[in-house]
Amino acid sequence: MKIGRIIGNIWATRKDERLAGIKLLVVQPLNLLTEGPIEAPIVAADIIGAGVGEKVIYVGGSSARGAAGSSDIPVDATIVGIVDDQEIDASLADGR
């Protein structure tokens, strides 16, 4: 699992029929310690109703497809949680 912030929406009138009814959002992956961006933004399926500005937990690969409902759904990332709060002891983290 990874964390990111929702920075936008994606709309696609024409798409694979297996994506019908699935909301697509733009997620900026974040460093867990600094909350700064670490990679280019990605598109993720939203199964929980997240919105722009929220910090989320997302999964990738086969976990993303399973979370979206089926191993044949063409997604690389799926949002599986909205972060309410976090507490990290930075003295115990190695910063990677």
C-alpha positions as CSV (number, residue, x, y, z in Angstrom):
1,M,0.0,0.0,0.0
2,K,1.1,3.6,-0.7
3,I,-0.2,7.0,0.1
4,G,-1.1,9.9,-2.2
5,R,-3.2,13.0,-2.5
6,I,-6.1,13.3,-4.9
7,I,-5.2,16.2,-7.3
8,G,-7.9,15.8,-10.0
9,N,-10.5,13.9,-11.8
10,I,-10.5,12.0,-15.1
11,W,-13.5,11.7,-17.3
12,A,-13.6,9.3,-20.3
13,T,-16.8,9.1,-22.4
14,R,-15.4,6.1,-24.3
15,K,-13.6,3.5,-22.3
16,D,-13.3,-0.3,-21.8
17,E,-16.7,-1.6,-20.8
18,R,-15.1,-3.2,-17.7
19,L,-14.5,0.4,-16.4
20,A,-18.2,1.3,-16.6
21,G,-19.3,2.8,-13.3
22,I,-15.8,3.2,-11.9
23,K,-14.7,6.8,-11.0
24,L,-11.2,7.7,-12.1
25,L,-9.0,10.1,-10.1
26,V,-5.6,11.6,-10.4
27,V,-3.3,10.7,-7.5
28,Q,0.0,12.4,-6.6
29,P,2.1,9.7,-4.8
30,L,3.6,11.1,-1.6
31,N,6.6,10.3,0.7
32,L,5.0,9.0,3.9
33,L,7.4,11.0,6.1
34,T,7.6,14.3,4.4
35,E,4.3,14.2,2.5
36,G,6.2,15.6,-0.5
37,P,5.6,14.3,-4.0
38,I,7.8,11.3,-5.0
39,E,6.7,10.3,-8.5
40,A,4.6,11.5,-11.4
41,P,0.9,11.6,-10.8
42,I,-1.1,8.4,-11.7
43,V,-4.7,7.6,-12.6
44,A,-6.4,5.3,-10.0
45,A,-9.8,3.7,-9.8
46,D,-11.8,5.0,-6.8
47,I,-14.0,2.4,-5.1
48,I,-14.6,4.4,-1.9
49,G,-15.7,7.9,-2.9
50,A,-12.6,10.0,-2.3
51,G,-12.4,13.6,-3.4
52,V,-9.9,16.2,-4.6
53,G,-7.6,17.3,-1.8
54,E,-7.9,14.1,0.3
55,K,-4.9,12.0,1.3
56,V,-5.6,8.4,0.3
57,I,-4.2,4.8,0.5
58,Y,-3.9,3.1,-2.8
59,V,-2.7,-0.3,-4.1
60,G,-1.2,-1.3,-7.4
61,G,-0.9,-4.3,-9.7
62,S,-3.0,-7.4,-9.0
63,S,-4.1,-6.0,-5.7
64,A,-5.6,-3.0,-7.5
65,R,-7.5,-5.3,-9.9
66,G,-8.8,-7.4,-7.1
67,A,-9.8,-4.3,-5.0
68,A,-11.7,-3.0,-8.1
69,G,-13.7,-6.1,-8.3
70,S,-12.1,-8.6,-10.7
71,S,-8.7,-9.7,-11.9
72,D,-9.6,-8.8,-15.4
73,I,-10.5,-5.1,-14.8
74,P,-7.8,-3.0,-16.6
75,V,-6.5,-0.8,-13.7
76,D,-3.0,-0.3,-12.4
77,A,-4.0,1.5,-9.1
78,T,-7.1,1.5,-6.9
79,I,-7.9,3.8,-4.0
80,V,-8.8,1.7,-1.0
81,G,-8.9,4.1,1.9
82,I,-9.0,7.8,3.0
83,V,-6.4,8.8,5.5
84,D,-7.9,10.5,8.6
85,D,-4.7,11.0,10.4
86,Q,-1.2,9.5,10.8
87,E,1.5,9.5,13.5
88,I,5.1,8.6,12.7
89,D,8.0,8.7,15.0
90,A,10.6,10.2,12.6
91,S,13.5,9.2,14.9
92,L,12.7,5.5,14.1
93,A,12.3,6.0,10.4
94,D,15.2,5.7,8.0
95,G,13.8,8.3,5.5
96,R,13.7,6.0,2.5
